[in-house]
Amino acid sequence: MTMISAREFSDWLRTRFAEEDQGVCLTREDINQLTGRQSFSLGFVHDIHYELMQHGMAFVTDTSRETFYLVPVSNKPWREQLEDQYERELFCNVLPLDKSG
């Protein structure tokens, strides 16, 4: 197996997981196997992330850099999300009046 570039790997990830709502995780070993590399740098991860962000996906790692996460990115602003949540909670907390009594 020949080593593939960050762009090639990001294309592979995007093609297979673009419709995944929850995202997926990969181990360092998974990436080594899938890319044909014995090791890779954080720069390689950044390049993959850069390529995927153009398609609404993020590629990030945990602090130990052993597990990597491919997740969809939301364009919804945080304030809009909180307002929607507040409206749902407000609506759910309204008790209907009992008209039979």
DSSP file with accessible surface (Angstrom, degrees, kcal/mol):
  #  RESIDUE AA STRUCTURE BP1 BP2  ACC     N-H-->O    O-->H-N    N-H-->O    O-->H-N    TCO  KAPPA ALPHA  PHI   PSI    X-CA   Y-CA   Z-CA
    1    1 A M              0   0  174      0, 0.0     2,-0.2     0, 0.0    34,-0.0   0.000 360.0 360.0 360.0 133.9    0.0    0.0    0.0
    2    2 A T        -     0   0  115      1,-0.1     2,-0.2    35,-0.0    35,-0.1  -0.589 360.0 -99.7 -89.5 154.4    1.3    3.4   -0.9
    3    3 A M        -     0   0  118     -2,-0.2     2,-0.3    33,-0.1    33,-0.2  -0.511  37.9-147.7 -71.6 137.4    1.0    6.4    1.5
    4    4 A I        -     0   0   37     31,-1.9    -1,-0.0    -2,-0.2     2,-0.0  -0.780  14.8-112.9-106.9 155.5   -1.9    8.7    0.7
    5    5 A S     >  -     0   0   49     -2,-0.3     4,-2.6     1,-0.1     5,-0.2  -0.254  28.6-105.5 -78.8 169.1   -2.0   12.4    1.2
    6    6 A A  H  > S+     0   0    9      1,-0.2     4,-2.8     2,-0.2     5,-0.2   0.895 122.7  52.4 -60.9 -39.5   -4.1   14.3    3.7
    7    7 A R  H  > S+     0   0  146      2,-0.2     4,-2.3     1,-0.2    -1,-0.2   0.931 110.0  47.2 -63.9 -45.0   -6.3   15.5    0.8
    8    8 A E  H  > S+     0   0  102      2,-0.2     4,-2.1     1,-0.2    -2,-0.2   0.920 114.4  47.3 -63.0 -41.6   -6.8   11.9   -0.5
    9    9 A F  H  X S+     0   0    1     -4,-2.6     4,-2.8     2,-0.2    -2,-0.2   0.915 110.8  50.9 -68.2 -40.6   -7.6   10.7    3.0
   10   10 A S  H  X S+     0   0    1     -4,-2.8     4,-2.8     1,-0.2    -1,-0.2   0.906 110.0  50.8 -64.7 -37.2  -10.0   13.6    3.6
   11   11 A D  H  X S+     0   0   59     -4,-2.3     4,-2.6    -5,-0.2    -1,-0.2   0.913 110.6  49.6 -63.1 -41.8  -11.8   12.8    0.3
   12   12 A W  H  X S+     0   0   78     -4,-2.1     4,-1.8     2,-0.2    -2,-0.2   0.936 113.2  45.9 -62.1 -46.5  -12.0    9.1    1.3
   13   13 A L  H  X S+     0   0    0     -4,-2.8     4,-2.5     1,-0.2    -2,-0.2   0.932 113.7  48.8 -62.0 -46.8  -13.5   10.1    4.7
   14   14 A R  H  X S+     0   0   71     -4,-2.8     4,-1.6     1,-0.2    -2,-0.2   0.920 109.5  52.1 -62.2 -43.3  -15.9   12.6    3.2
   15   15 A T  H  < S+     0   0   99     -4,-2.6    -1,-0.2     1,-0.2    -2,-0.2   0.896 118.8  35.6 -61.1 -39.8  -17.1   10.1    0.6
   16   16 A R  H  < S+     0   0  133     -4,-1.8    -1,-0.2    -5,-0.2    -2,-0.2   0.770 129.8  27.3 -87.8 -26.4  -17.9    7.4    3.1
   17   17 A F  H >< S+     0   0   56     -4,-2.5     3,-1.6    -5,-0.2    -2,-0.2   0.313  79.2 109.2-124.6  11.7  -19.1    9.5    6.1
   18   18 A A  T 3< S+     0   0   51     -4,-1.6    -1,-0.1     1,-0.3    -3,-0.1   0.821  86.1  47.1 -60.6 -30.4  -20.7   12.7    4.7
   19   19 A E  T 3  S+     0   0  174     -4,-0.2     2,-0.5    -5,-0.2    -1,-0.3   0.441  82.4 116.9 -92.9   2.3  -24.2   11.6    5.6
   20   20 A E    <   -     0   0   84     -3,-1.6     4,-0.1     1,-0.2    -3,-0.1  -0.587  47.1-165.8 -75.9 116.9  -23.3   10.4    9.1
   21   21 A D  S    S+     0   0  134     -2,-0.5    -1,-0.2     1,-0.2    -4,-0.0   0.850  85.9  36.7 -71.7 -37.9  -25.3   12.6   11.6
   22   22 A Q  S    S-     0   0  162      1,-0.2    -1,-0.2    49,-0.1     2,-0.1   0.601 104.5-131.9 -91.8 -14.9  -23.3   11.6   14.7
   23   23 A G        -     0   0   15     -6,-0.1     2,-0.3    48,-0.1    48,-0.2  -0.267  17.8-105.4  86.1 178.9  -19.8   11.4   13.2
   24   24 A V  E     -A   70   0A  37     46,-2.2    46,-3.0    -4,-0.1     2,-0.3  -0.932  18.0-134.1-139.7 162.3  -17.4    8.6   13.6
   25   25 A C  E     -A   69   0A  81     -2,-0.3     2,-0.3    44,-0.2    44,-0.2  -0.918  15.1-168.7-121.2 151.9  -14.1    8.0   15.5
   26   26 A L  E     -A   68   0A  12     42,-2.8    42,-3.5    -2,-0.3     2,-0.2  -0.978  16.0-131.9-133.4 147.7  -10.9    6.5   14.4
   27   27 A T  E  >  -A   67   0A  53     -2,-0.3     4,-2.2    40,-0.2    40,-0.2  -0.507  31.5-107.0 -91.1 167.1   -7.8    5.4   16.3
   28   28 A R  H  > S+     0   0   56     38,-1.7     4,-2.6     1,-0.2     5,-0.2   0.913 124.0  53.2 -57.0 -41.1   -4.2    6.2   15.4
   29   29 A E  H  > S+     0   0  151     37,-0.2     4,-2.5     1,-0.2    -1,-0.2   0.889 105.3  53.7 -63.4 -40.3   -3.9    2.6   14.3
   30   30 A D  H  > S+     0   0   60      2,-0.2     4,-3.0     1,-0.2    -1,-0.2   0.935 110.6  46.5 -57.3 -47.9   -6.9    3.0   12.0
   31   31 A I  H  X S+     0   0    0     -4,-2.2     4,-2.4     2,-0.2     6,-0.4   0.913 111.2  51.4 -65.1 -41.9   -5.4    6.0   10.3
   32   32 A N  H  X>S+     0   0   32     -4,-2.6     4,-1.2     1,-0.2     5,-1.2   0.936 114.3  44.2 -58.9 -44.7   -2.0    4.4    9.9
   33   33 A Q  H  <5S+     0   0  144     -4,-2.5     3,-0.2     1,-0.2    -2,-0.2   0.932 115.6  46.2 -66.5 -45.6   -3.7    1.4    8.3
   34   34 A L  H  <5S+     0   0   56     -4,-3.0    -1,-0.2     1,-0.2    -2,-0.2   0.803 120.3  38.4 -69.7 -29.6   -6.0    3.4    6.1
   35   35 A T  H  <5S-     0   0    0     -4,-2.4   -31,-1.9    -5,-0.2    -1,-0.2   0.532 105.0-121.3 -98.4  -9.1   -3.3    5.8    4.9
   36   36 A G  T  <5 +     0   0   26     -4,-1.2     2,-0.3     1,-0.3    -3,-0.2   0.690  67.5 135.4  76.4  19.3   -0.5    3.3    4.6
   37   37 A R      < -     0   0   54     -5,-1.2    -1,-0.3    -6,-0.4    -2,-0.1  -0.706  54.7-151.7-101.0 152.4    1.6    5.3    7.1
   38   38 A Q  S    S-     0   0  189      1,-0.3     2,-0.3    -2,-0.3    -1,-0.1   0.734  86.2 -10.6 -87.1 -28.1    3.7    4.1   10.0
   39   39 A S        -     0   0   89     -7,-0.1    -1,-0.3    -8,-0.1     2,-0.3  -0.962  64.6-155.9-157.6 168.8    3.2    7.4   11.8
   40   40 A F        -     0   0   18     -2,-0.3     2,-0.2    -3,-0.1    -8,-0.0  -0.988  15.5-122.2-152.1 158.2    1.8   10.8   11.1
   41   41 A S     >  -     0   0   77     -2,-0.3     4,-1.4     1,-0.1     3,-0.5  -0.469  30.3-108.6 -97.5 168.7    2.2   14.3   12.5
   42   42 A L  H  > S+     0   0   52      1,-0.2     4,-2.7     2,-0.2     5,-0.2   0.832 119.8  64.0 -64.4 -29.1   -0.3   16.8   13.9
   43   43 A G  H  > S+     0   0   32      2,-0.2     4,-2.3     1,-0.2    -1,-0.2   0.877  98.6  53.5 -60.4 -38.0    0.3   18.8   10.7
   44   44 A F  H  > S+     0   0   13     -3,-0.5     4,-2.1     2,-0.2    -1,-0.2   0.925 109.3  48.3 -62.4 -43.0   -1.2   15.8    8.8
   45   45 A V  H  X S+     0   0    5     -4,-1.4     4,-2.7     1,-0.2    -2,-0.2   0.921 110.6  50.9 -63.9 -43.5   -4.3   16.0   11.1
   46   46 A H  H  X S+     0   0  107     -4,-2.7     4,-2.8     1,-0.2    -1,-0.2   0.897 109.1  51.3 -61.8 -40.3   -4.6   19.8   10.5
   47   47 A D  H  X S+     0   0   94     -4,-2.3     4,-2.2     2,-0.2    -1,-0.2   0.903 110.4  48.4 -64.6 -40.5   -4.4   19.3    6.8
   48   48 A I  H  X S+     0   0    1     -4,-2.1     4,-2.4     2,-0.2    -2,-0.2   0.940 112.4  49.4 -62.6 -45.9   -7.2   16.7    6.9
   49   49 A H  H  X S+     0   0   60     -4,-2.7     4,-2.6     1,-0.2    -2,-0.2   0.928 109.7  51.4 -58.6 -46.4   -9.3   19.0    9.1
   50   50 A Y  H  X S+     0   0  145     -4,-2.8     4,-0.9     1,-0.2    -1,-0.2   0.927 111.4  46.9 -57.8 -47.2   -8.7   21.9    6.7
   51   51 A E  H  < S+     0   0   27     -4,-2.2     3,-0.4     1,-0.2    -1,-0.2   0.901 115.4  45.4 -63.1 -41.7   -9.8   19.9    3.7
   52   52 A L  H ><>S+     0   0    0     -4,-2.4     3,-2.2     1,-0.2     5,-1.7   0.826 100.1  66.8 -74.8 -31.9  -12.9   18.6    5.5
   53   53 A M  H ><5S+     0   0   78     -4,-2.6     3,-1.6     1,-0.3    -1,-0.2   0.824  91.0  64.7 -60.8 -28.2  -14.0   21.9    6.9
   54   54 A Q  T 3<5S+     0   0  111     -4,-0.9    -1,-0.3    -3,-0.4    -2,-0.2   0.665 106.9  44.2 -66.5 -13.7  -14.7   23.1    3.4
   55   55 A H  T < 5S-     0   0   95     -3,-2.2    -1,-0.3     2,-0.3    -2,-0.2   0.080 126.1 -96.1-118.3  18.2  -17.4   20.4    3.3
   56   56 A G  T < 5S+     0   0   33     -3,-1.6    17,-2.7     1,-0.2     2,-0.4   0.778  88.5 113.9  76.0  27.3  -19.0   21.0    6.7
   57   57 A M  E   < -B   72   0A  13     -5,-1.7     2,-0.4    15,-0.3    -2,-0.3  -0.977  50.2-150.9-130.6 145.4  -17.0   18.4    8.6
   58   58 A A  E     -B   71   0A  10     13,-3.1    13,-2.3    -2,-0.4     2,-0.5  -0.893   1.5-159.6-114.2 146.8  -14.4   18.7   11.3
   59   59 A F  E     +B   70   0A   2     -2,-0.4     2,-0.3    11,-0.2    11,-0.2  -0.963  29.8 157.2-126.3 107.5  -11.5   16.3   12.0
   60   60 A V  E     -B   69   0A  66      9,-2.4     9,-3.6    -2,-0.5     2,-0.3  -0.839  26.6-141.6-130.3 167.2  -10.2   16.7   15.6
   61   61 A T  E     -B   68   0A  41     -2,-0.3     7,-0.2     7,-0.3     2,-0.1  -0.838  19.6-111.1-127.7 163.9   -8.4   14.6   18.2
   62   62 A D    >   -     0   0   45      5,-1.9     3,-1.2    -2,-0.3    -1,-0.1  -0.270  47.1 -92.1 -82.2 178.1   -8.4   14.1   21.9
   63   63 A T  T 3  S+     0   0  151      1,-0.3    -1,-0.1     2,-0.1    -2,-0.0   0.791 126.9  52.0 -68.0 -24.6   -5.6   15.4   24.2
   64   64 A S  T 3  S-     0   0   70      3,-0.1    -1,-0.3     1,-0.0    -3,-0.0   0.582 102.0-134.3 -85.2  -9.2   -3.7   12.1   24.0
   65   65 A R  S <  S+     0   0  121     -3,-1.2    -2,-0.1     2,-0.2     3,-0.1   0.824  77.8 108.4  58.3  35.9   -3.8   12.2   20.1
   66   66 A E  S    S+     0   0   99      1,-0.2   -38,-1.7   -39,-0.1     2,-0.4   0.615  71.7  47.7-109.8 -23.7   -4.8    8.5   20.1
   67   67 A T  E     -A   27   0A  36    -40,-0.2    -5,-1.9   -39,-0.1     2,-0.4  -0.976  68.2-163.4-123.3 137.6   -8.5    8.9   19.0
   68   68 A F  E     -AB  26  61A   1    -42,-3.5   -42,-2.8    -2,-0.4     2,-0.5  -0.924   5.9-149.7-124.0 143.4   -9.7   11.1   16.2
   69   69 A Y  E     -AB  25  60A  90     -9,-3.6    -9,-2.4    -2,-0.4     2,-0.6  -0.955   8.2-163.9-122.1 128.2  -13.2   12.3   15.6
   70   70 A L  E     +AB  24  59A   1    -46,-3.0   -46,-2.2    -2,-0.5   -11,-0.2  -0.952  29.8 166.6-106.2 113.4  -14.9   13.1   12.3
   71   71 A V  E     - B   0  58A  50    -13,-2.3   -13,-3.1    -2,-0.6     2,-0.1  -0.961  38.7-108.2-133.5 147.6  -18.0   15.1   13.1
   72   72 A P  E     - B   0  57A  63      0, 0.0     2,-0.4     0, 0.0   -15,-0.3  -0.460  33.8-133.6 -70.2 147.3  -20.5   17.3   11.2
   73   73 A V        -     0   0   51    -17,-2.7     2,-0.3    -2,-0.1     0, 0.0  -0.869  13.2-139.1-105.5 134.8  -20.2   21.0   11.8
   74   74 A S        -     0   0   90     -2,-0.4   -18,-0.0     1,-0.1   -17,-0.0  -0.727  10.4-162.0 -93.4 142.5  -23.3   23.1   12.4
   75   75 A N        +     0   0  155     -2,-0.3    -1,-0.1     2,-0.1    -2,-0.0   0.359  57.4 116.3 -97.1   2.1  -23.8   26.5   10.9
   76   76 A K  S    S-     0   0   70      1,-0.1    -2,-0.1     2,-0.0     5,-0.0  -0.602  71.2-120.5 -76.7 123.3  -26.5   27.3   13.5
   77   77 A P     >  -     0   0   71      0, 0.0     4,-2.0     0, 0.0     3,-0.2  -0.308  17.4-122.5 -62.9 146.3  -25.4   30.2   15.7
   78   78 A W  H  > S+     0   0  167      1,-0.2     4,-2.4     2,-0.2     5,-0.2   0.865 110.3  54.7 -59.2 -38.6  -25.3   29.4   19.4
   79   79 A R  H  > S+     0   0  143      1,-0.2     4,-2.5     2,-0.2    -1,-0.2   0.928 107.2  50.0 -65.2 -41.8  -27.7   32.2   20.3
   80   80 A E  H  > S+     0   0   91      1,-0.2     4,-2.6     2,-0.2    -1,-0.2   0.905 109.7  52.2 -62.6 -40.1  -30.3   30.9   17.9
   81   81 A Q  H  X S+     0   0   78     -4,-2.0     4,-2.3     1,-0.2    -2,-0.2   0.929 111.0  46.5 -61.8 -45.9  -29.9   27.4   19.4
   82   82 A L  H  X S+     0   0   90     -4,-2.4     4,-2.8     2,-0.2    -2,-0.2   0.892 111.6  51.1 -65.5 -38.9  -30.4   28.7   22.9
   83   83 A E  H  X S+     0   0  100     -4,-2.5     4,-2.5     2,-0.2    -2,-0.2   0.925 110.9  48.4 -64.8 -42.0  -33.5   30.7   21.9
   84   84 A D  H  X S+     0   0   47     -4,-2.6     4,-2.1     2,-0.2    -2,-0.2   0.919 113.0  48.1 -62.1 -42.1  -35.0   27.6   20.2
   85   85 A Q  H  X S+     0   0   74     -4,-2.3     4,-2.6    -5,-0.2     5,-0.2   0.921 110.8  50.9 -64.8 -43.1  -34.3   25.6   23.3
   86   86 A Y  H  X S+     0   0  146     -4,-2.8     4,-2.8     1,-0.2     5,-0.2   0.920 109.5  50.5 -60.8 -44.4  -35.8   28.2   25.6
   87   87 A E  H  X S+     0   0  120     -4,-2.5     4,-2.5     1,-0.2    -1,-0.2   0.905 111.3  48.4 -62.8 -39.8  -39.0   28.4   23.5
   88   88 A R  H  X S+     0   0  132     -4,-2.1     4,-2.5     2,-0.2    -2,-0.2   0.931 113.7  46.4 -65.5 -43.7  -39.4   24.6   23.6
   89   89 A E  H  X S+     0   0   97     -4,-2.6     4,-1.4     2,-0.2    -2,-0.2   0.908 113.0  49.7 -65.9 -40.3  -38.9   24.6   27.4
   90   90 A L  H  < S+     0   0   90     -4,-2.8     4,-0.5    -5,-0.2     3,-0.3   0.940 112.6  47.1 -63.7 -45.6  -41.3   27.5   27.9
   91   91 A F  H >< S+     0   0  163     -4,-2.5     3,-1.0     1,-0.2    -2,-0.2   0.911 111.8  50.4 -63.0 -41.3  -43.9   25.7   25.7
   92   92 A C  H 3< S+     0   0   97     -4,-2.5    -1,-0.2     1,-0.2    -2,-0.2   0.754 107.6  54.8 -70.4 -23.3  -43.4   22.4   27.6
   93   93 A N  T 3< S+     0   0  122     -4,-1.4     2,-0.6    -3,-0.3    -1,-0.2   0.486  82.4 102.2 -89.8  -3.3  -43.8   24.1   31.0
   94   94 A V    <   -     0   0   96     -3,-1.0    -4,-0.0    -4,-0.5    -3,-0.0  -0.704  64.3-149.2 -82.5 122.1  -47.2   25.7   30.1
   95   95 A L        -     0   0  143     -2,-0.6    -2,-0.1     1,-0.0     2,-0.1  -0.787  16.0-119.7 -92.9 133.7  -49.9   23.7   31.8
   96   96 A P        -     0   0  120      0, 0.0     2,-0.3     0, 0.0    -1,-0.0  -0.385  29.9-111.1 -69.4 146.2  -53.3   23.6   30.1
   97   97 A L        -     0   0  156      1,-0.1     2,-0.9    -2,-0.1     3,-0.1  -0.602  25.2-123.6 -76.5 138.0  -56.2   24.9   32.1
   98   98 A D    >   -     0   0  124     -2,-0.3     3,-0.6     1,-0.2    -1,-0.1  -0.719  29.1-178.3 -84.3 107.8  -58.7   22.3   33.2
   99   99 A K  T 3  S+     0   0  199     -2,-0.9    -1,-0.2     1,-0.2    -2,-0.0   0.554  71.0  70.6 -85.6  -7.2  -62.0   23.5   31.7
  100  100 A S  T 3         0   0  107      1,-0.1    -1,-0.2    -3,-0.1    -2,-0.1   0.669 360.0 360.0 -83.2 -16.4  -64.1   20.8   33.2
  101  101 A G    <         0   0  106     -3,-0.6    -2,-0.1     0, 0.0    -1,-0.1   0.767 360.0 360.0 -96.3 360.0  -63.8   22.0   36.8
